[in-house]
Amino acid sequence: MTPTNIAVLVSGGGTNLQALIDAEKSGIIKSGKISLVISSKPGVFALERAEKAGIKTAVCERKAFADKKDFDNALLKLLEENGTELIVLAGFMCILGKEFTDKYPERIINIHPSLIPSFCGAGFYGLRVHEAALSYGVKVTGATVHFVNEIPDGGRIIMQKAVYIEDGDTPEILQKRVMEQAEWEIMPLACEKVAFDIASKK
């Protein structure tokens, strides 16, 4: 079985990217190979992580394009040139348009730091998600890996993991726990699941 060709899209430090790189090294991800990391910003630490792991990198800077469609098209060109079969959004801070997501149906996955359908959709990202969970008073939060379509956090759910909220949690403490206990665990597992499905159909 030929491994699925994976591209990871990033915008920042790349902690979820590192979890994916480690999972490939340890054999959790065995049906796919991370061959490309694209950042929407230059100079981010995620690019260093990729280079250190010997993965090809590229920058497609959102600010360089006045039109969102032009940005999407430049991204698509990079992905197509590199034969990408599965796209993983790992802290990628740009919303992809319908024309983009339609080209990769159920081949783009994202991790969101809540149990969808709670605290998700437009405007819910980063610490804002955890602030909302704490202010609402929920006792359980977590993370969700889902397919990406044109609706923010609107694609079919692949995997979820719950994390308990503890007394004294701040958004920052909760963010770290959700990452460590949920995101870094289910993102590689979901990536392997989808990579296997794609590879087995080739």
N, CA and C atoms as a LAMMPS dump frame, in Angstrom:
ITEM: TIMESTEP
0
ITEM: NUMBER OF ATOMS
606
ITEM: BOX BOUNDS ff ff ff
-5.0000000000000000e+02 5.0000000000000000e+02
-5.0000000000000000e+02 5.0000000000000000e+02
-5.0000000000000000e+02 5.0000000000000000e+02
ITEM: ATOMS id mol type element x y z
1 1 1 N 0.852 -1.194 0
2 1 2 C 0 0 0
3 1 3 C 0.892 1.25 0
4 2 1 N 0.707 2.111 -0.998
5 2 2 C 1.492 3.352 -1.062
6 2 3 C 0.982 4.33 -0.012
7 3 1 N 1.885 4.881 0.816
8 3 2 C 1.431 5.815 1.858
9 3 3 C 0.752 7.057 1.264
10 4 1 N -0.223 7.552 1.984
11 4 2 C -0.927 8.778 1.603
12 4 3 C 0.005 9.974 1.787
13 5 1 N 0.032 10.84 0.786
14 5 2 C 0.906 12.013 0.801
15 5 3 C 0.219 13.142 1.583
16 6 1 N 0.803 13.504 2.735
17 6 2 C 0.166 14.451 3.664
18 6 3 C 0.87 15.81 3.64
19 7 1 N 0.073 16.876 3.592
20 7 2 C 0.589 18.237 3.796
21 7 3 C -0.046 18.782 5.07
22 8 1 N 0.758 19.427 5.896
23 8 2 C 0.258 20.033 7.141
24 8 3 C 0.327 21.55 6.982
25 9 1 N -0.801 22.221 7.253
26 9 2 C -0.879 23.679 7.151
27 9 3 C -0.835 24.285 8.547
28 10 1 N 0.053 25.27 8.729
29 10 2 C 0.309 25.845 10.056
30 10 3 C 0.308 27.372 9.991
31 11 1 N 0.218 27.994 11.17
32 11 2 C 0.327 29.458 11.243
33 11 3 C 1.166 29.921 12.424
34 12 1 N 1.632 28.998 13.284
35 12 2 C 2.3 29.435 14.515
36 12 3 C 3.394 28.507 14.993
37 13 1 N 3.326 28.17 16.276
38 13 2 C 4.402 27.421 16.927
39 13 3 C 4.516 25.961 16.501
40 14 1 N 3.409 25.379 16.089
41 14 2 C 3.468 24.022 15.55
42 14 3 C 3.469 22.902 16.577
43 15 1 N 2.789 23.093 17.718
44 15 2 C 2.755 22.007 18.715
45 15 3 C 1.988 20.797 18.182
46 16 1 N 0.888 21.039 17.468
47 16 2 C 0.158 19.91 16.884
48 16 3 C 0.939 19.27 15.74
49 17 1 N 1.674 20.089 14.996
50 17 2 C 2.564 19.548 13.954
51 17 3 C 3.58 18.606 14.583
52 18 1 N 4.158 19.026 15.718
53 18 2 C 5.154 18.187 16.398
54 18 3 C 4.545 16.853 16.831
55 19 1 N 3.3 16.904 17.313
56 19 2 C 2.607 15.665 17.713
57 19 3 C 2.458 14.733 16.506
58 20 1 N 2.209 15.302 15.324
59 20 2 C 2.072 14.493 14.104
60 20 3 C 3.418 13.928 13.657
61 21 1 N 4.465 14.757 13.726
62 21 2 C 5.815 14.295 13.357
63 21 3 C 6.233 13.141 14.275
64 22 1 N 6.006 13.327 15.591
65 22 2 C 6.358 12.279 16.568
66 22 3 C 5.56 10.999 16.325
67 23 1 N 4.281 11.174 15.959
68 23 2 C 3.417 10.005 15.719
69 23 3 C 3.857 9.231 14.479
70 24 1 N 4.355 9.956 13.485
71 24 2 C 4.862 9.255 12.289
72 24 3 C 6.137 8.488 12.636
73 25 1 N 7.001 9.134 13.419
74 25 2 C 8.258 8.482 13.833
75 25 3 C 7.994 7.222 14.648
76 26 1 N 7 7.299 15.545
77 26 2 C 6.739 6.169 16.448
78 26 3 C 5.861 5.086 15.809
79 27 1 N 5.36 5.354 14.594
80 27 2 C 4.573 4.333 13.896
81 27 3 C 3.071 4.415 14.132
82 28 1 N 2.609 5.452 14.849
83 28 2 C 1.155 5.635 15.007
84 28 3 C 0.564 6.01 13.648
85 29 1 N 1.257 6.925 12.952
86 29 2 C 0.879 7.232 11.566
87 29 3 C 1.766 6.374 10.674
88 30 1 N 1.157 5.356 10.082
89 30 2 C 1.941 4.456 9.218
90 30 3 C 1.379 4.365 7.799
91 31 1 N 0.151 4.869 7.617
92 31 2 C -0.473 4.81 6.28
93 31 3 C -0.267 6.102 5.506
94 32 1 N 0.427 7.051 6.119
95 32 2 C 0.664 8.336 5.463
96 32 3 C 2.056 8.85 5.759
97 33 1 N 2.5 9.784 4.902
98 33 2 C 3.818 10.393 5.093
99 33 3 C 3.669 11.905 4.989
100 34 1 N 4.156 12.619 6.015
101 34 2 C 4.131 14.089 5.972
102 34 3 C 5.269 14.539 5.057
103 35 1 N 4.9 15.083 3.896
104 35 2 C 5.929 15.445 2.91
105 35 3 C 6.055 16.949 2.723
106 36 1 N 5.103 17.704 3.297
107 36 2 C 5.122 19.144 3.094
108 36 3 C 4.464 19.855 4.273
109 37 1 N 5.084 20.961 4.707
110 37 2 C 4.473 21.841 5.721
111 37 3 C 4.4 23.235 5.114
112 38 1 N 3.182 23.797 5.068
113 38 2 C 2.989 25.15 4.526
114 38 3 C 2.532 26.072 5.651
115 39 1 N 3.19 27.216 5.757
116 39 2 C 2.801 28.201 6.772
117 39 3 C 2.176 29.428 6.114
118 40 1 N 1.171 29.99 6.791
119 40 2 C 0.541 31.222 6.289
120 40 3 C 1.304 32.46 6.743
121 41 1 N 2.381 32.24 7.512
122 41 2 C 3.229 33.36 7.981
123 41 3 C 4.687 32.925 7.899
124 42 1 N 5.597 33.822 7.542
125 42 2 C 7.021 33.465 7.548
126 42 3 C 7.574 33.497 8.971
127 43 1 N 8.665 32.791 9.188
128 43 2 C 9.399 32.899 10.452
129 43 3 C 8.764 32.246 11.66
130 44 1 N 7.733 31.426 11.475
131 44 2 C 7.106 30.796 12.645
132 44 3 C 7.887 29.538 13.051
133 45 1 N 7.769 29.169 14.31
134 45 2 C 8.552 28.043 14.839
135 45 3 C 8.157 26.715 14.198
136 46 1 N 6.91 26.608 13.731
137 46 2 C 6.465 25.368 13.068
138 46 3 C 7.364 25.026 11.877
139 47 1 N 7.84 26.045 11.166
140 47 2 C 8.72 25.799 10.006
141 47 3 C 10.049 25.198 10.456
142 48 1 N 10.552 25.67 11.595
143 48 2 C 11.795 25.102 12.151
144 48 3 C 11.603 23.644 12.537
145 49 1 N 10.437 23.361 13.149
146 49 2 C 10.147 21.966 13.535
147 49 3 C 10.165 21.054 12.303
148 50 1 N 9.552 21.538 11.218
149 50 2 C 9.484 20.742 9.99
150 50 3 C 10.877 20.534 9.401
151 51 1 N 11.656 21.613 9.333
152 51 2 C 13.01 21.527 8.77
153 51 3 C 13.875 20.561 9.567
154 52 1 N 13.745 20.615 10.881
155 52 2 C 14.497 19.725 11.77
156 52 3 C 14.157 18.255 11.497
157 53 1 N 12.89 18.015 11.122
158 53 2 C 12.434 16.65 10.845
159 53 3 C 12.687 16.251 9.384
160 54 1 N 13.321 17.157 8.628
161 54 2 C 13.637 16.85 7.23
162 54 3 C 12.438 16.922 6.292
163 55 1 N 11.437 17.708 6.668
164 55 2 C 10.226 17.843 5.846
165 55 3 C 10.314 19.136 5.038
166 56 1 N 9.94 19.054 3.778
167 56 2 C 9.937 20.223 2.887
168 56 3 C 8.972 21.287 3.43
169 57 1 N 9.379 22.554 3.341
170 57 2 C 8.511 23.642 3.841
171 57 3 C 8.258 24.67 2.741
172 58 1 N 7.158 25.388 2.92
173 58 2 C 6.829 26.489 2.018
174 58 3 C 6.053 27.534 2.814
175 59 1 N 6.117 28.779 2.36
176 59 2 C 5.333 29.849 2.984
177 59 3 C 4.383 30.407 1.934
178 60 1 N 3.122 30.466 2.296
179 60 2 C 2.116 31.095 1.437
180 60 3 C 1.456 32.144 2.33
181 61 1 N 1.99 33.366 2.248
182 61 2 C 1.611 34.384 3.233
183 61 3 C 0.253 34.996 2.895
184 62 1 N -0.659 34.884 3.85
185 62 2 C -2.014 35.401 3.624
186 62 3 C -1.992 36.898 3.299
187 63 1 N -1.107 37.635 3.982
188 63 2 C -1.033 39.093 3.816
189 63 3 C -0.581 39.505 2.413
190 64 1 N 0.067 38.589 1.705
191 64 2 C 0.588 38.908 0.369
192 64 3 C -0.514 38.941 -0.69
193 65 1 N -1.705 38.501 -0.323
194 65 2 C -2.808 38.437 -1.285
195 65 3 C -3.95 39.345 -0.836
196 66 1 N -4.305 40.288 -1.704
197 66 2 C -5.413 41.192 -1.375
198 66 3 C -6.727 40.417 -1.387
199 67 1 N -6.802 39.446 -2.305
200 67 2 C -8.035 38.682 -2.471
201 67 3 C -7.887 37.29 -1.866
202 68 1 N -8.866 36.89 -1.092
203 68 2 C -8.848 35.585 -0.418
204 68 3 C -8.783 34.437 -1.426
205 69 1 N -9.478 34.635 -2.541
206 69 2 C -9.515 33.596 -3.581
207 69 3 C -8.119 33.365 -4.172
208 70 1 N -7.359 34.462 -4.334
209 70 2 C -5.994 34.342 -4.863
210 70 3 C -5.102 33.562 -3.892
211 71 1 N -5.306 33.804 -2.596
212 71 2 C -4.564 33.065 -1.571
213 71 3 C -4.897 31.578 -1.657
214 72 1 N -6.199 31.258 -1.725
215 72 2 C -6.63 29.856 -1.836
216 72 3 C -6.025 29.196 -3.073
217 73 1 N -6.011 29.93 -4.197
218 73 2 C -5.474 29.37 -5.448
219 73 3 C -3.975 29.127 -5.358
220 74 1 N -3.25 30.04 -4.687
221 74 2 C -1.8 29.861 -4.514
222 74 3 C -1.517 28.637 -3.637
223 75 1 N -2.334 28.471 -2.603
224 75 2 C -2.206 27.296 -1.729
225 75 3 C -2.474 26.014 -2.513
226 76 1 N -3.558 26.021 -3.28
227 76 2 C -3.923 24.844 -4.087
228 76 3 C -2.796 24.464 -5.037
229 77 1 N -2.188 25.477 -5.659
230 77 2 C -1.082 25.237 -6.608
231 77 3 C 0.071 24.519 -5.901
232 78 1 N 0.429 24.996 -4.721
233 78 2 C 1.506 24.367 -3.939
234 78 3 C 1.178 22.909 -3.615
235 79 1 N -0.065 22.688 -3.184
236 79 2 C -0.494 21.331 -2.808
237 79 3 C -0.505 20.398 -4.012
238 80 1 N -1.013 20.909 -5.14
239 80 2 C -1.094 20.079 -6.346
240 80 3 C 0.295 19.757 -6.884
241 81 1 N 1.202 20.746 -6.846
242 81 2 C 2.585 20.529 -7.322
243 81 3 C 3.289 19.448 -6.51
244 82 1 N 2.881 19.319 -5.25
245 82 2 C 3.523 18.33 -4.367
246 82 3 C 2.723 17.04 -4.224
247 83 1 N 1.697 16.879 -5.041
248 83 2 C 0.922 15.627 -5.057
249 83 3 C 0.204 15.321 -3.75
250 84 1 N -0.246 16.372 -3.065
251 84 2 C -0.899 16.199 -1.759
252 84 3 C -2.221 15.451 -1.893
253 85 1 N -2.407 14.47 -1.002
254 85 2 C -3.655 13.692 -0.993
255 85 3 C -4.491 13.943 0.261
256 86 1 N -3.832 14.361 1.339
257 86 2 C -4.525 14.646 2.599
258 86 3 C -3.935 15.919 3.189
259 87 1 N -4.824 16.838 3.589
260 87 2 C -4.399 18.113 4.176
261 87 3 C -4.795 18.12 5.646
262 88 1 N -3.834 18.415 6.507
263 88 2 C -4.109 18.503 7.948
264 88 3 C -3.907 19.949 8.38
265 89 1 N -4.945 20.543 8.951
266 89 2 C -4.831 21.909 9.468
267 89 3 C -4.416 21.815 10.934
268 90 1 N -3.224 22.307 11.233
269 90 2 C -2.689 22.207 12.597
270 90 3 C -2.394 23.618 13.105
271 91 1 N -3.434 24.261 13.654
272 91 2 C -3.272 25.638 14.098
273 91 3 C -3.164 26.59 12.916
274 92 1 N -3.892 26.27 11.839
275 92 2 C -3.896 27.107 10.636
276 92 3 C -4.986 28.155 10.794
277 93 1 N -4.601 29.43 10.795
278 93 2 C -5.53 30.495 11.187
279 93 3 C -6.243 31.166 10.013
280 94 1 N -6.395 30.462 8.907
281 94 2 C -7.09 31.034 7.747
282 94 3 C -8.285 30.141 7.408
283 95 1 N -9.406 30.777 7.088
284 95 2 C -10.594 30.023 6.678
285 95 3 C -10.479 29.75 5.179
286 96 1 N -10.648 28.493 4.788
287 96 2 C -10.548 28.123 3.376
288 96 3 C -11.917 28.242 2.704
289 97 1 N -11.928 28.723 1.473
290 97 2 C -13.18 28.927 0.743
291 97 3 C -13.764 27.627 0.195
292 98 1 N -14.995 27.727 -0.26
293 98 2 C -15.733 26.552 -0.761
294 98 3 C -15.041 25.907 -1.963
295 99 1 N -14.524 26.729 -2.878
296 99 2 C -13.863 26.165 -4.067
297 99 3 C -12.652 25.331 -3.658
298 100 1 N -11.962 25.785 -2.616
299 100 2 C -10.798 25.043 -2.107
300 100 3 C -11.251 23.725 -1.485
301 101 1 N -12.185 23.809 -0.542
302 101 2 C -12.596 22.593 0.189
303 101 3 C -13.282 21.59 -0.736
304 102 1 N -13.952 22.072 -1.769
305 102 2 C -14.605 21.164 -2.728
306 102 3 C -13.599 20.334 -3.524
307 103 1 N -12.367 20.854 -3.654
308 103 2 C -11.333 20.113 -4.405
309 103 3 C -10.771 18.943 -3.591
310 104 1 N -10.945 19.008 -2.281
311 104 2 C -10.437 17.942 -1.402
312 104 3 C -11.563 17.448 -0.487
313 105 1 N -12.648 16.893 -1.062
314 105 2 C -13.776 16.469 -0.206
315 105 3 C -13.369 15.345 0.756
316 106 1 N -13.619 15.572 2.047
317 106 2 C -13.251 14.618 3.101
318 106 3 C -11.775 14.218 3.039
319 107 1 N -10.954 15.195 2.612
320 107 2 C -9.498 14.986 2.581
321 107 3 C -8.777 16.141 3.272
322 108 1 N -9.55 16.961 3.992
323 108 2 C -8.961 18.033 4.805
324 108 3 C -9.468 17.817 6.225
325 109 1 N -8.546 17.716 7.187
326 109 2 C -8.975 17.533 8.575
327 109 3 C -8.426 18.652 9.454
328 110 1 N -9.177 18.94 10.498
329 110 2 C -8.813 20.021 11.421
330 110 3 C -9.089 19.564 12.848
331 111 1 N -8.346 20.136 13.781
332 111 2 C -8.637 19.874 15.196
333 111 3 C -9.182 21.153 15.813
334 112 1 N -10.26 21 16.59
335 112 2 C -10.871 22.144 17.262
336 112 3 C -10.879 21.858 18.762
337 113 1 N -10.486 22.851 19.609
338 113 2 C -10.334 22.577 21.04
339 113 3 C -11.629 22.652 21.865
340 114 1 N -12.673 21.985 21.374
341 114 2 C -13.896 21.815 22.174
342 114 3 C -14.612 20.587 21.647
343 115 1 N -15.666 20.192 22.337
344 115 2 C -16.482 19.08 21.851
345 115 3 C -17.564 19.674 20.946
346 116 1 N -17.298 19.69 19.655
347 116 2 C -18.283 20.209 18.694
348 116 3 C -19.587 19.421 18.888
349 117 1 N -20.767 20.063 18.933
350 117 2 C -21.08 21.411 18.475
351 117 3 C -20.954 22.529 19.512
352 118 1 N -20.342 22.286 20.667
353 118 2 C -20.171 23.366 21.651
354 118 3 C -18.989 24.258 21.272
355 119 1 N -19.14 25.559 21.501
356 119 2 C -18.051 26.534 21.395
357 119 3 C -17.249 26.398 20.099
358 120 1 N -17.968 26.456 18.986
359 120 2 C -17.299 26.313 17.694
360 120 3 C -17.92 27.275 16.685
361 121 1 N -17.353 27.29 15.505
362 121 2 C -17.841 28.173 14.443
363 121 3 C -17.037 29.449 14.365
364 122 1 N -17.522 30.392 13.569
365 122 2 C -16.795 31.645 13.326
366 122 3 C -16.5 32.364 14.645
367 123 1 N -15.254 32.8 14.793
368 123 2 C -14.857 33.564 15.98
369 123 3 C -14.375 32.725 17.153
370 124 1 N -14.619 31.404 17.108
371 124 2 C -14.166 30.53 18.195
372 124 3 C -12.833 29.885 17.813
373 125 1 N -11.748 30.449 18.319
374 125 2 C -10.428 29.865 18.083
375 125 3 C -9.521 30.232 19.245
376 126 1 N -8.449 29.449 19.387
377 126 2 C -7.46 29.724 20.43
378 126 3 C -8.075 29.797 21.822
379 127 1 N -7.61 30.774 22.591
380 127 2 C -8.057 30.919 23.981
381 127 3 C -9.543 31.259 24.098
382 128 1 N -10.093 31.859 23.045
383 128 2 C -11.516 32.25 23.088
384 128 3 C -12.422 31.05 23.379
385 129 1 N -12.046 29.894 22.843
386 129 2 C -12.846 28.671 23.04
387 129 3 C -12.872 28.303 24.521
388 130 1 N -11.702 28.35 25.151
389 130 2 C -11.588 27.956 26.556
390 130 3 C -12.212 29.002 27.488
391 131 1 N -12.105 30.263 27.103
392 131 2 C -12.769 31.33 27.87
393 131 3 C -14.283 31.109 27.868
394 132 1 N -14.809 30.751 26.702
395 132 2 C -16.256 30.52 26.568
396 132 3 C -16.686 29.31 27.402
397 133 1 N -15.907 28.245 27.362
398 133 2 C -16.246 27.037 28.129
399 133 3 C -16.272 27.342 29.623
400 134 1 N -15.28 28.095 30.099
401 134 2 C -15.213 28.417 31.527
402 134 3 C -16.325 29.381 31.938
403 135 1 N -16.609 30.378 31.09
404 135 2 C -17.646 31.344 31.482
405 135 3 C -19.034 30.7 31.433
406 136 1 N -19.209 29.717 30.592
407 136 2 C -20.497 29.029 30.512
408 136 3 C -20.686 28.069 31.692
409 137 1 N -19.552 27.608 32.252
410 137 2 C -19.621 26.73 33.421
411 137 3 C -19.737 25.254 33.117
412 138 1 N -19.382 24.843 31.879
413 138 2 C -19.447 23.408 31.565
414 138 3 C -18.427 22.654 32.416
415 139 1 N -18.71 21.399 32.683
416 139 2 C -17.822 20.585 33.525
417 139 3 C -16.883 19.721 32.681
418 140 1 N -17.251 19.557 31.408
419 140 2 C -16.443 18.727 30.505
420 140 3 C -16.255 19.493 29.203
421 141 1 N -15.017 19.527 28.728
422 141 2 C -14.734 20.064 27.399
423 141 3 C -13.908 19.002 26.667
424 142 1 N -13.069 19.402 25.734
425 142 2 C -12.264 18.397 25.036
426 142 3 C -11.808 18.908 23.687
427 143 1 N -11.625 17.977 22.764
428 143 2 C -11.184 18.343 21.417
429 143 3 C -11.9 17.467 20.4
430 144 1 N -12.016 17.995 19.186
431 144 2 C -12.699 17.298 18.102
432 144 3 C -11.85 17.372 16.844
433 145 1 N -11.644 16.225 16.188
434 145 2 C -11.061 16.238 14.845
435 145 3 C -12.218 16.05 13.874
436 146 1 N -12.265 16.926 12.869
437 146 2 C -13.392 16.867 11.929
438 146 3 C -12.909 17.151 10.514
439 147 1 N -13.703 16.703 9.551
440 147 2 C -13.432 17.069 8.164
441 147 3 C -13.764 18.547 7.978
442 148 1 N -13.107 19.17 7.012
443 148 2 C -13.282 20.597 6.776
444 148 3 C -14.112 20.81 5.515
445 149 1 N -15.152 21.634 5.667
446 149 2 C -15.88 22.132 4.498
447 149 3 C -15.896 23.656 4.577
448 150 1 N -16.756 24.295 3.778
449 150 2 C -16.728 25.768 3.736
450 150 3 C -17.295 26.423 4.984
451 151 1 N -17.948 25.639 5.859
452 151 2 C -18.52 26.188 7.098
453 151 3 C -17.493 25.996 8.228
454 152 1 N -17.092 27.065 8.935
455 152 2 C -16.122 26.894 10.022
456 152 3 C -16.595 25.84 11.04
457 153 1 N -15.771 24.825 11.25
458 153 2 C -16.058 23.714 12.181
459 153 3 C -17.333 22.956 11.799
460 154 1 N -17.67 22.979 10.499
461 154 2 C -18.952 22.409 10.075
462 154 3 C -18.897 21.026 9.474
463 155 1 N -17.703 20.473 9.263
464 155 2 C -17.586 19.166 8.605
465 155 3 C -17.846 18.002 9.552
466 156 1 N -17.999 16.828 8.961
467 156 2 C -18.318 15.609 9.72
468 156 3 C -17.231 15.309 10.757
469 157 1 N -17.675 14.9 11.939
470 157 2 C -16.75 14.587 13.038
471 157 3 C -16.084 13.232 12.807
472 158 1 N -14.763 13.188 13.019
473 158 2 C -14.009 11.939 12.884
474 158 3 C -13.754 11.332 14.264
475 159 1 N -13.361 12.166 15.217
476 159 2 C -12.966 11.667 16.54
477 159 3 C -13.091 12.773 17.583
478 160 1 N -13.458 12.391 18.805
479 160 2 C -13.524 13.36 19.911
480 160 3 C -12.927 12.743 21.17
481 161 1 N -12.432 13.606 22.045
482 161 2 C -11.976 13.14 23.355
483 161 3 C -12.338 14.194 24.395
484 162 1 N -12.904 13.717 25.497
485 162 2 C -13.349 14.622 26.563
486 162 3 C -12.225 14.899 27.563
487 163 1 N -12.26 16.099 28.128
488 163 2 C -11.313 16.515 29.171
489 163 3 C -12.126 17.216 30.259
490 164 1 N -11.905 16.816 31.506
491 164 2 C -12.651 17.433 32.608
492 164 3 C -12.097 18.806 32.948
493 165 1 N -13.007 19.703 33.284
494 165 2 C -12.614 21.032 33.77
495 165 3 C -12.428 20.933 35.283
496 166 1 N -11.354 21.524 35.775
497 166 2 C -11.024 21.424 37.198
498 166 3 C -11.157 22.796 37.875
499 167 1 N -11.377 22.758 39.193
500 167 2 C -11.445 24.007 39.968
501 167 3 C -10.149 24.789 39.783
502 168 1 N -10.282 26.077 39.611
503 168 2 C -9.089 26.914 39.476
504 168 3 C -8.545 27.003 38.067
505 169 1 N -9.218 26.343 37.104
506 169 2 C -8.748 26.432 35.723
507 169 3 C -8.844 27.861 35.201
508 170 1 N -7.8 28.276 34.498
509 170 2 C -7.834 29.524 33.736
510 170 3 C -7.882 29.088 32.265
511 171 1 N -8.217 30.002 31.35
512 171 2 C -8.211 29.604 29.936
513 171 3 C -6.864 29.011 29.506
514 172 1 N -5.767 29.578 30.025
515 172 2 C -4.428 29.092 29.644
516 172 3 C -4.165 27.682 30.164
517 173 1 N -4.54 27.429 31.432
518 173 2 C -4.34 26.089 32.023
519 173 3 C -5.183 25.068 31.27
520 174 1 N -6.42 25.449 30.985
521 174 2 C -7.334 24.54 30.289
522 174 3 C -6.855 24.262 28.863
523 175 1 N -6.37 25.298 28.206
524 175 2 C -5.85 25.127 26.845
525 175 3 C -4.732 24.087 26.816
526 176 1 N -3.817 24.197 27.795
527 176 2 C -2.675 23.276 27.862
528 176 3 C -3.151 21.837 28.12
529 177 1 N -4.114 21.679 29.044
530 177 2 C -4.598 20.335 29.366
531 177 3 C -5.326 19.703 28.18
532 178 1 N -6.141 20.508 27.498
533 178 2 C -6.863 19.993 26.326
534 178 3 C -5.878 19.565 25.235
535 179 1 N -4.824 20.349 25.06
536 179 2 C -3.798 19.978 24.078
537 179 3 C -3.136 18.654 24.449
538 180 1 N -2.671 18.584 25.694
539 180 2 C -1.903 17.41 26.135
540 180 3 C -2.751 16.149 26.228
541 181 1 N -3.983 16.29 26.754
542 181 2 C -4.803 15.099 27.014
543 181 3 C -5.698 14.702 25.838
544 182 1 N -5.963 15.654 24.941
545 182 2 C -6.889 15.341 23.851
546 182 3 C -6.28 15.591 22.472
547 183 1 N -5.905 16.825 22.186
548 183 2 C -5.466 17.167 20.83
549 183 3 C -4.299 16.305 20.344
550 184 1 N -3.245 16.218 21.162
551 184 2 C -2.045 15.498 20.721
552 184 3 C -2.283 13.993 20.629
553 185 1 N -3.362 13.537 21.235
554 185 2 C -3.69 12.111 21.185
555 185 3 C -4.557 11.769 19.972
556 186 1 N -5.648 12.55 19.785
557 186 2 C -6.597 12.157 18.729
558 186 3 C -6.215 12.671 17.332
559 187 1 N -5.442 13.763 17.265
560 187 2 C -5.046 14.268 15.947
561 187 3 C -4.246 13.218 15.16
562 188 1 N -3.192 12.615 15.738
563 188 2 C -2.467 11.575 14.999
564 188 3 C -3.334 10.352 14.679
565 189 1 N -4.198 9.955 15.622
566 189 2 C -5.062 8.785 15.388
567 189 3 C -6.036 9.035 14.244
568 190 1 N -6.618 10.22 14.217
569 190 2 C -7.547 10.576 13.141
570 190 3 C -6.812 10.687 11.806
571 191 1 N -5.604 11.236 11.861
572 191 2 C -4.781 11.376 10.656
573 191 3 C -4.48 9.996 10.062
574 192 1 N -4.108 9.054 10.921
575 192 2 C -3.838 7.681 10.464
576 192 3 C -5.096 7.046 9.875
577 193 1 N -6.222 7.243 10.529
578 193 2 C -7.49 6.656 10.067
579 193 3 C -7.831 7.137 8.646
580 194 1 N -7.75 8.454 8.434
581 194 2 C -8.098 9.015 7.127
582 194 3 C -7.031 8.644 6.089
583 195 1 N -5.754 8.685 6.486
584 195 2 C -4.667 8.305 5.573
585 195 3 C -4.83 6.85 5.118
586 196 1 N -5.224 5.979 6.047
587 196 2 C -5.435 4.574 5.718
588 196 3 C -6.595 4.423 4.707
589 197 1 N -7.686 5.145 4.97
590 197 2 C -8.848 5.091 4.06
591 197 3 C -8.48 5.523 2.654
592 198 1 N -7.668 6.597 2.545
593 198 2 C -7.255 7.099 1.226
594 198 3 C -6.31 6.097 0.557
595 199 1 N -5.313 5.615 1.313
596 199 2 C -4.321 4.689 0.752
597 199 3 C -4.953 3.382 0.286
598 200 1 N -5.952 2.908 1.02
599 200 2 C -6.553 1.61 0.667
600 200 3 C -7.441 1.692 -0.58
601 201 1 N -7.775 2.933 -0.992
602 201 2 C -8.611 3.094 -2.194
603 201 3 C -7.78 3.353 -3.437
604 202 1 N -6.458 3.473 -3.277
605 202 2 C -5.622 3.812 -4.436
606 202 3 C -5.445 2.613 -5.351
